[in-house]
Amino acid sequence: MFEHMPNARIVDTVLPIAQNLFRAHAAPVTFLYHTLFVYEKKLREKSNFRQSLIIGTIGNIYQMRKMEWCFSNNFTSYVENYLRLDGEKRQLPSPIFNSRYAIDLLHKLVDAIYEKNSYEYNIDWRYNEFANPSLQLIHCLAIEIFFYTGQENFNPWKLFAEPFITADALIPRVHFLKYLNAMGLLFSALPDFYWSQLFERMYQIFEHPLLLRCSPTDIMDLLNFRERFCTHTENMVCCFVAVVHSIWLHGSISHLQPFLHLVQTQLLQTIKTENQLLLAFQLIGPFLQRIQTESTKLLLEFVIVPYDLIARVDNHQQSFINVDTIANFLYHIKYIVVGDAIRDRIETVVNNLHCEKLRSRLHFLCAKTDVSSSIHSQGSVTAATPSSVTTTDPPNSNVPSHGQIKPGTSTMQMQYTTTAMQAQSYGVPPQNIQQNFQLTTNMTNTMGSDGIQQQR
């Protein structure tokens, strides 16, 4: 049907018949969402057909499945007017999608995730196509956003993400993190066309004056969103990092691939300072282990990026301030993520660094990890047992030692009499001490210099 969309008569004839079939469909909302997602490029410029498809499909199941709570109030009133008129459906003006509208959608999603329970929606979830209200709401809100695509001044990134970067007053500060999480969930359910401006904004953030003017000693504090937010000192750079992490956390591996292309084409020529380098590490660092589990080929391309950026920055400045932070990050990549897979590239970059302090810290990155040698050394130590150690007593071994270790005798061969090793009970005087330890005392009487007799 989409191949023949230019023919308006086919659209007007086939679409009403196909829409009625959704009443008997087992998962009509899921089917509509997947259709809009897959054919997003073809439907992007055909707003009339897309809106007719959405309204016609939702209108047939709207009242039967009690979906009033799934959409915003503006969209709900539009659907009800559509069902009431029933003849002049395409002449209804669609609502205007603005920033207040976008925040209301996020509020509805936050309310479903954190506030309300599933039993409050009065829905029999045994026969519902979705397992919980949050999942159903994400699909329905994505369909509602698909409906407004192509409208004048409709920019999803500007409406949903920019208020978090600029800390807009429309977002309640008490629930800022909840709204941020909802925004990431919503963007993860949309095609790349809706969040593609993220990388354009990222390029602007790397050249932001606040990032360039910041001292390298304060850059980690500048990028710490949680501490900045708690102290009401958040800035555009740390808020952007939080937005990117929210989207990438809920998104798939396809959300991370454009970042690699951006680094290779634009950021590699833009990043020249240590602050920009640490911002790049802050963005990609938390997701390296996830890339490792999902795509090994993509991982090998990502782990080369930090070394390329370090070599780029090293050519523009002679010293680094946050040497320990950079070294810890690179050692984590080697010993936790990638190992010796890119050892040749590491040696090339580390050996050519101009900063001697950083080069000395990264010296062990060039060392090849040899696990077998350490295991062999541990095995040789543990192979020796106490029973295999033999010692020979010296000729004067019959001399009583009185608890002292004899020379050349191991502690395992020391033997005391049973009576000597037993602890005496408290308050009872020791008996027969001379049976165990023979002590000899020689008393001699001598005359002191003062004429008094002394015992020695």
C-alpha atoms as one frame of an Amber mdcrd trajectory, in Angstrom:
protein
   0.000   0.000   0.000   2.849   2.398   0.757   4.316   1.870  -2.702   1.153
   3.336  -4.272   0.638   6.247  -1.894   0.824   8.959  -4.604  -2.518   7.705
  -5.899  -5.038   9.482  -3.659  -7.957   7.302  -4.754  -6.203   4.141  -3.566
  -5.510   5.774  -0.232  -9.109   6.873   0.201 -10.436   3.473  -0.825  -8.082
   1.004   0.833  -7.350   2.841   4.065 -10.913   2.887   5.510 -11.266  -0.838
   4.818  -7.913  -1.664   6.405  -8.659   0.442   9.467 -11.780  -1.546  10.316
  -9.718  -4.722  10.438  -7.815  -3.395  13.452 -10.836  -4.011  15.666 -10.131
  -7.746  15.492  -6.357  -7.378  15.646  -4.662  -8.929  18.675  -2.095  -6.113
  19.033  -3.274  -3.091  17.034  -1.211  -0.473  18.877   1.987  -2.493  18.520
   1.315  -3.095  14.832   0.642   0.599  14.211   3.767   1.618  16.112   5.993
  -0.781  14.160   4.459   0.380  10.875   5.172   4.015  11.660   8.666   3.182
  12.904   9.730   1.096   9.904   8.220   3.356   7.232   9.194   6.587   8.957
  11.210   7.898   5.995   8.401   7.294   3.514   5.754   8.762   5.802   7.799
  11.779   6.874   6.739  13.999   3.990   3.202  12.600   3.684   1.650  14.111
   6.765  -1.967  13.832   5.575  -1.726  10.115   4.923   0.154   9.506   8.172
  -2.402  11.398  10.245  -5.268   9.606   8.530  -3.629   6.258   9.237  -3.099
   7.080  12.915  -6.483   8.634  13.581  -8.354   5.980  11.629  -6.618   3.127
  13.439  -6.828   4.638  16.913 -10.409   5.743  16.321 -11.575   2.171  15.719
 -10.139   0.859  18.984 -10.236   4.022  21.087 -13.523   3.441  22.901 -13.464
  -0.336  22.754 -10.111  -0.611  24.565 -10.586   2.418  26.852  -7.443   4.238
  25.731  -8.323   7.699  27.027  -5.497   7.607  29.560  -2.855   6.708  26.959
  -2.803  10.077  25.187  -2.672  13.734  26.111  -5.808  15.780  26.641  -5.345
  17.689  23.376  -4.956  14.531  21.336  -7.874  12.867  23.140 -10.206  15.764
  22.338  -9.025  15.671  18.727  -9.836  11.957  18.437 -13.257  12.453  20.027
 -14.087  15.266  17.601 -12.919  13.040  14.769 -15.264  10.262  15.856 -18.157
  12.640  16.391 -17.966  14.378  13.008 -17.391  11.159  11.041 -17.662  12.936
   7.705 -15.309  15.889   7.729 -12.430  14.141   9.418  -9.590  15.747   7.511
 -10.811  19.304   8.009 -10.090  19.308  11.737  -7.108  21.490  12.681  -4.550
  19.487  14.626  -3.399  20.799  18.030  -0.235  22.869  18.280   2.711  20.980
  19.750   4.813  23.294  21.945   7.124  23.006  24.953   4.255  22.875  27.420
   2.716  20.050  25.404   5.996  18.073  25.482   6.413  18.468  29.244   2.827
  17.271  29.759   3.634  14.086  27.842   6.676  13.491  30.043   4.564  14.147
  33.124   2.091  11.495  32.016   4.916   8.990  31.571   6.489   9.877  34.931
   3.117   9.457  36.582   2.734   5.974  35.087   6.246   4.855  36.060   6.616
   6.263  39.572   3.226   7.297  40.921   0.358   5.074  39.820  -0.011   1.316
  40.091  -1.350  -0.885  37.323  -4.625  -1.617  39.126  -5.543   2.081  39.147
  -6.104   2.044  35.373  -9.052  -0.372  35.613  -7.675  -2.591  32.831  -7.615
  -6.361  32.693  -3.916  -6.867  31.978  -4.414 -10.576  31.322  -5.924  -9.823
  27.926  -4.044  -6.625  27.165  -1.352  -6.528  24.478   1.072  -4.844  26.892
   2.352  -6.206  30.164   2.242  -2.948  32.135   0.951   0.619  31.752   4.423
   2.119  31.284   5.130   0.034  28.191   1.742   0.811  26.690   2.136   4.504
  27.418   5.549   4.666  25.716   4.094   3.156  22.528   1.074   5.457  22.571
   3.105   8.605  23.210   5.458   7.643  20.383   2.440   7.286  18.080   1.226
  10.703  19.197   4.624  12.208  18.349   4.494  10.494  14.951   1.174  12.247
  14.395   2.699  15.722  14.790   5.746  15.054  12.619   5.855  17.539   9.785
   3.962  20.211  11.677   5.398  23.704  11.519   7.997  24.413  14.221   7.862
  20.803  15.388  11.367  19.898  16.566  11.418  16.909  18.964  14.951  17.556
  20.189  14.254  21.199  20.915  10.941  20.445  22.609  11.981  17.447  24.728
  15.755  17.628  25.314  16.680  21.308  25.266  14.620  22.135  28.388  16.871
  19.753  30.339  20.075  21.241  28.927  19.005  24.784  29.758  17.312  23.755
  33.053  13.960  25.152  31.969  11.548  26.239  34.678   8.785  24.136  33.092
  10.395  21.003  34.552   9.737  20.592  38.294  13.097  20.606  40.010  11.962
  18.111  42.629  11.272  15.516  39.907  13.994  16.613  37.482  15.724  13.221
  37.399  12.418  11.405  36.884  11.574  13.605  33.921  15.090  13.090  32.587
  14.642   9.328  32.742  11.261   9.574  30.998  12.796  11.674  28.230  15.454
   9.012  27.616  12.811   6.285  27.471  10.739   8.246  24.983  13.665   9.006
  22.673  14.733   5.366  22.744  11.327   4.435  21.279  11.674   6.847  18.331
  13.681   6.516  15.085  17.019   8.254  14.684  15.418  11.175  12.844  13.957
  12.446  16.120  17.190  12.415  18.137  19.739  13.000  15.354  20.241  16.597
  16.502  21.953  15.213  19.589  25.236  15.013  17.682  24.872  18.499  16.264
  24.363  19.771  19.792  27.312  17.698  20.963  29.586  19.414  18.474  28.449
  22.775  19.834  29.055  21.717  23.439  32.650  20.748  22.642  33.226  24.343
  21.545  31.247  25.926  24.369  33.091  28.851  26.014  32.369  27.504  29.490
  34.260  24.322  28.664  37.169  26.102  27.017  37.640  28.708  29.756  37.475
  26.236  32.629  40.735  25.411  34.382  41.887  21.788  33.935  42.018  21.440
  37.710  38.259  22.148  37.932  37.053  20.271  34.866  35.952  17.136  36.741
  33.862  19.260  39.068  32.360  21.040  36.071  31.264  17.728  34.518  29.835
  16.263  37.735  26.103  16.662  37.172  24.891  15.145  40.444  26.948  17.375
  42.721  26.208  20.429  40.609  22.497  19.698  40.627  22.398  19.160  44.390
  24.109  22.505  44.963  21.978  24.363  42.365  25.070  25.183  40.317  24.369
  23.062  37.237  25.613  24.309  33.887  24.890  23.554  30.265  27.841  21.180
  29.863  27.048  18.831  32.749  23.323  18.890  31.907  24.136  17.871  28.353
  26.187  14.943  29.658  23.194  13.849  31.752  20.860  14.060  28.736  23.201
  12.002  26.553  23.613   9.347  29.239  19.845   9.117  29.682  19.246   8.542
  25.962  22.130   6.115  25.469  21.258   4.170  28.607  17.775   3.299  27.343
  18.661   3.179  23.649  20.178   0.402  21.596  23.654   0.042  20.168  22.529
   2.039  17.125  22.344   5.144  19.311  26.101   4.909  19.946  27.334   4.260
  16.416  26.866   7.857  15.167  29.143   9.065  17.972  32.025   7.087  16.475
  31.384   8.665  13.083  31.213  12.116  14.684  34.578  11.630  16.384  36.270
  10.397  13.235  34.918  13.178  11.010  34.558  16.307  13.161  35.618  15.968
  16.785  39.071  14.654  15.938  39.856  18.068  14.448  37.948  19.981  17.139
  39.357  18.439  20.329  42.601  20.223  21.165  42.492  20.740  24.938  42.492
  18.516  27.983  39.002  19.691  28.959  37.551  18.540  25.658  39.383  15.238
  26.009  37.891  14.554  29.440  34.424  15.480  28.181  34.741  12.833  25.461
  35.854  10.285  28.071  32.912  11.270  30.270  30.439  10.671  27.452  31.598
   7.284  26.193  33.216   5.774  29.301  30.120   4.294  31.010  29.073   2.382
  27.872  32.260   0.548  26.886  31.374  -2.662  28.708  27.935  -2.624  27.121
  29.513  -2.287  23.674  31.783  -5.190  24.587  28.813  -7.482  25.225  26.813
  -6.410  22.161  29.365  -5.817  19.402  33.026  -6.803  19.598  33.784  -5.287
  16.211  32.380  -1.938  17.273  34.303  -2.166  20.541  37.655  -2.401  18.755
  36.786   0.786  16.890  35.679   2.602  20.030  38.705   1.782  22.203  41.058
   3.282  19.625  39.279   6.643  19.911  40.754   7.615  23.337  44.317   7.066
  22.104  43.696   9.043  18.918  42.296  11.906  20.975  45.228  11.818  23.418
  47.695  11.953  20.543  45.756  14.884  19.102  45.737  16.829  22.382  49.398
  16.014  23.066  50.358  17.756  19.832  48.651  20.982  20.955  49.759  21.139
  24.594  52.933  20.032  26.305  51.570  18.901  29.673  48.522  17.285  31.234
  47.034  18.160  34.614  44.630  15.250  35.199  47.235  12.580  34.534  45.883
  10.122  37.105  42.330  10.382  35.758  43.453   9.731  32.198  45.732   6.868
  33.243  43.021   5.188  35.329  40.590   5.355  32.423  43.047   3.836  29.952
  44.138   1.088  32.346  40.479   0.247  32.920  39.973  -0.100  29.170  42.911
  -2.467  28.822  42.460  -4.745  31.815  38.651  -4.813  31.957  37.429  -4.253
  28.413  39.821  -4.969  25.555  43.068  -6.534  26.806  45.969  -6.691  24.320
  43.828  -6.476  21.180  45.136  -2.997  20.261  48.593  -3.276  21.835  50.387
  -2.053  18.712  48.321   1.117  18.587  48.898   1.712  22.305  52.664   1.407
  21.920  52.676   3.840  19.014  50.746   6.503  20.920  52.390   6.092  24.327
  55.963   6.048  23.035  55.385   9.234  21.024  53.849  11.296  23.835  55.583
  14.585  24.582  54.332  14.720  28.172  56.902  12.725  30.115  54.705  12.392
  33.194  51.832  10.875  31.246  54.186   8.651  29.271  55.671   7.235  32.472
  52.197   6.579  33.919  51.102   4.747  30.786  54.305   2.726  30.524  52.698
  -0.513  31.715  50.030  -0.326  29.020  52.692  -1.499  26.595  53.552  -4.521
  28.737  52.028  -7.718  27.470  49.770  -9.467  29.928  51.206 -12.932  30.686
  48.944 -14.909  32.954  50.736 -18.255  32.570  53.973 -17.033  34.160  52.209
 -15.794  37.277  50.292 -19.051  37.628  53.525 -21.043  37.237  55.276 -19.008
  39.911  52.388 -19.486  42.319  52.371 -23.218  41.659  56.072 -23.601  42.462
  55.607 -21.854  45.790  52.606 -23.865  46.868  54.195 -27.143  45.757  56.510
 -27.204  48.783  54.842 -28.725  51.846  56.035 -28.722  55.465  56.421 -32.493
  55.408  59.080 -32.275  52.733  61.334 -30.036  54.807  63.957 -32.010  56.736
  66.479 -30.580  59.135  69.408 -32.076  61.001  70.138 -31.263  64.589  73.636
 -30.124  65.449  75.895 -32.289  67.608  74.993 -30.432  70.800  71.299 -31.147
  70.416  71.117 -32.655  73.923  71.730 -29.288  75.531  68.452 -28.010  77.046
  67.134 -24.992  75.154  64.578 -23.731  77.740  62.041 -22.840  75.037  64.519
 -21.324  72.597  64.829 -22.488  68.988  67.893 -24.540  68.330  70.042 -23.404
  65.460  69.260 -25.395  62.337  66.055 -26.801  63.813  62.599 -26.076  62.438
  59.782 -24.980  64.700  57.828 -28.127  63.862  60.560 -30.245  65.529  60.524
 -28.355  68.826  59.200 -30.552  71.606  58.347 -29.532  75.107  57.313 -31.751
  77.946  53.612 -32.093  78.435  53.677 -30.568  81.861  55.529 -27.501  80.662
  53.047 -26.819  77.822  49.954 -27.049  80.030  48.686 -23.738  81.324  48.401
 -23.517  85.091  45.035 -22.648  86.532  44.636 -19.191  88.000  45.490 -18.944
  91.703  47.240 -22.328  91.914  51.025 -22.130  92.483  53.132 -24.005  89.990
  54.484 -27.298  91.210  57.545 -29.340  90.293  59.018 -26.653  88.130  62.452
 -28.173  88.564  61.222 -31.368  86.912  60.771 -29.479  83.661  63.402 -26.776
  83.752  66.635 -27.388  85.695  67.865 -24.024  86.894  71.215 -23.731  88.675
  72.144 -20.780  90.826  75.658 -20.152  92.190  75.832 -17.842  95.173  79.167
 -16.200  95.936  79.960 -13.803  98.730  82.196 -10.892  97.903  83.361  -7.845
  99.798  82.321  -4.534  98.306  84.415  -1.391  98.150  82.535   0.061 101.105
  83.324  -2.939 103.308  79.797  -4.420 103.150  79.411  -8.050 102.176  77.435
  -8.555  98.954  75.933 -11.611  97.280  76.594 -12.159  93.617
